[in-house]
Amino acid sequence: MTEDDQLELRRSLGRFATGVTVVTCLGDKGPCGITANSFSSVSLQPPLILWNIAKVSHSLQAYLAAEHFAINVLSAEQQQISHHFAQSDHTVFNGIDYESSRHGVPVLPGTIACFECRTHEIHECGDHYIIIGEVERFDSSDGDPLLFFRGDYHLRGNKL
């Protein structure tokens, strides 16, 4: 595939609206967080979800080694948190409020859903890893989701 083809593929994939999450874990250097829109349900029995992380991610090793992680589904009011955790910095939790799960995993307040997971399987696939988690605990609340479409944030179909 040429570079032009790759760019067009990326644009075409961007036509699929997704929710925005911050995936968190506790690494050996402290809490880690990364913005991800590659979250998906896999199974209800057993309760499994998945997300993808790029092989070039600065926090890759923390997530590959983590026994537990959390998927924090952002609300429409949390666009700044999405930007914050899109940084490639191991100190991304500086100035960010969070609570710790029973396994020490950071959980963000104000999200519309949170899934606390045990790492179930990890698969190497292309330039990413697919991390499958078994949901051990979850919570949700009312609110509008933060959506990503055509390379930008949206609320109820309207660009923010």
C-alpha positions as CSV (number, residue, x, y, z in Angstrom):
1,M,0.0,0.0,0.0
2,T,1.4,3.4,-1.0
3,E,1.6,6.3,1.5
4,D,-1.3,8.0,-0.4
5,D,-3.3,4.8,0.0
6,Q,-2.5,4.7,3.7
7,L,-3.7,8.3,4.1
8,E,-6.9,7.6,2.2
9,L,-7.5,4.5,4.3
10,R,-7.0,6.5,7.5
11,R,-9.5,9.1,6.2
12,S,-12.0,6.4,5.3
13,L,-11.7,4.8,8.7
14,G,-12.3,8.2,10.3
15,R,-15.8,8.1,8.8
16,F,-16.8,5.6,11.6
17,A,-17.8,7.6,14.7
18,T,-16.4,6.3,17.9
19,G,-16.6,7.0,21.5
20,V,-13.4,8.3,23.3
21,T,-11.9,6.5,26.2
22,V,-8.9,6.8,28.5
23,V,-7.3,3.5,29.3
24,T,-5.5,3.5,32.6
25,C,-3.2,1.1,34.4
26,L,-0.6,1.1,37.2
27,G,2.9,0.8,35.8
28,D,6.2,0.3,37.6
29,K,6.7,4.1,37.3
30,G,3.2,5.0,38.6
31,P,-0.2,5.5,37.0
32,C,-0.4,5.5,33.2
33,G,-3.2,6.8,31.0
34,I,-3.7,6.9,27.2
35,T,-6.5,8.2,25.1
36,A,-8.0,5.4,22.9
37,N,-11.0,5.1,20.6
38,S,-10.3,1.5,19.8
39,F,-12.5,0.1,22.5
40,S,-15.1,-2.6,21.8
41,S,-17.3,-5.2,23.5
42,V,-16.3,-8.8,22.7
43,S,-18.4,-11.1,24.8
44,L,-21.0,-11.0,27.6
45,Q,-20.3,-14.5,28.8
46,P,-17.6,-14.3,29.9
47,P,-17.6,-10.4,30.0
48,L,-14.8,-9.4,27.7
49,I,-13.8,-6.1,26.1
50,L,-10.8,-5.2,23.9
51,W,-8.7,-2.2,23.0
52,N,-5.7,-1.6,20.8
53,I,-2.3,0.1,21.6
54,A,0.3,1.1,19.1
55,K,3.7,-0.6,19.3
56,V,5.3,2.9,19.3
57,S,3.4,4.0,22.4
58,H,5.7,5.3,25.2
59,S,3.6,3.4,27.8
60,L,3.4,0.2,25.8
61,Q,5.4,-1.9,28.3
62,A,3.3,-0.8,31.2
63,Y,0.1,-2.0,29.5
64,L,1.7,-5.3,28.3
65,A,2.8,-6.0,31.9
66,A,-0.4,-4.8,33.6
67,E,-2.5,-7.5,35.2
68,H,-5.4,-5.0,35.5
69,F,-6.5,-1.9,33.6
70,A,-9.6,0.4,33.4
71,I,-11.5,1.7,30.4
72,N,-12.8,5.2,31.3
73,V,-15.5,6.2,28.7
74,L,-15.4,10.0,28.5
75,S,-18.4,12.3,28.6
76,A,-18.9,15.2,26.2
77,E,-17.5,17.6,28.9
78,Q,-14.2,15.7,29.1
79,Q,-12.5,16.8,25.8
80,Q,-9.6,18.4,27.7
81,I,-9.0,15.1,29.5
82,S,-8.8,13.3,26.1
83,H,-6.3,15.9,24.9
84,H,-4.3,15.6,28.1
85,F,-3.9,11.8,27.9
86,A,-3.1,11.9,24.2
87,Q,0.4,13.2,25.3
88,S,3.3,10.8,25.0
89,D,4.5,11.5,28.6
90,H,4.8,9.2,31.6
91,T,3.8,12.1,33.9
92,V,0.4,12.6,32.3
93,F,-1.4,12.2,35.7
94,N,0.2,15.4,37.1
95,G,-2.7,17.6,38.0
96,I,-5.4,15.0,37.1
97,D,-7.9,13.8,39.8
98,Y,-8.4,10.1,40.1
99,E,-9.4,7.4,42.5
100,S,-7.6,4.0,42.8
101,S,-9.4,0.8,42.2
102,R,-9.0,-2.2,44.5
103,H,-6.0,-3.2,42.3
104,G,-4.5,0.3,42.4
105,V,-5.6,1.2,38.8
106,P,-6.5,4.9,38.3
107,V,-10.2,5.5,37.7
108,L,-11.2,8.9,36.4
109,P,-14.2,10.7,37.9
110,G,-17.1,12.1,35.8
111,T,-17.0,9.5,33.1
112,I,-20.2,8.0,31.7
113,A,-18.9,4.5,32.1
114,C,-15.9,2.7,33.6
115,F,-14.8,-0.9,33.1
116,E,-12.3,-2.3,35.5
117,C,-10.6,-5.3,33.9
118,R,-8.2,-8.1,34.4
119,T,-5.9,-8.7,31.4
120,H,-7.2,-11.8,29.7
121,E,-5.2,-12.1,26.5
122,I,-2.8,-10.0,24.4
123,H,-2.4,-10.4,20.7
124,E,0.3,-8.9,18.5
125,C,-1.3,-7.7,15.3
126,G,0.4,-5.4,12.7
127,D,1.6,-2.2,14.2
128,H,-0.6,-2.6,17.3
129,Y,-1.3,-5.0,20.2
130,I,-4.9,-6.1,20.9
131,I,-5.5,-6.3,24.6
132,I,-8.5,-8.3,25.7
133,G,-9.8,-7.7,29.3
134,E,-12.2,-9.6,31.4
135,V,-14.6,-7.1,33.1
136,E,-14.4,-7.5,36.9
137,R,-16.3,-4.4,37.9
138,F,-18.2,-1.7,36.0
139,D,-20.2,1.5,36.6
140,S,-22.1,3.9,34.4
141,S,-24.0,7.1,34.6
142,D,-26.2,9.3,32.4
143,G,-24.6,11.9,30.1
144,D,-23.6,12.5,26.6
145,P,-20.5,10.7,25.2
146,L,-17.5,12.4,23.7
147,L,-17.5,11.3,20.1
148,F,-14.7,11.3,17.5
149,F,-15.5,11.5,13.8
150,R,-13.4,12.7,10.8
151,G,-10.5,13.6,13.0
152,D,-12.4,15.8,15.4
153,Y,-14.6,15.8,18.5
154,H,-18.4,15.8,18.1
155,L,-21.5,16.0,20.4
156,R,-24.7,14.5,19.1
157,G,-23.4,14.7,15.5
158,N,-22.3,18.4,15.9
159,K,-18.7,19.3,15.8
160,L,-17.4,20.7,19.0
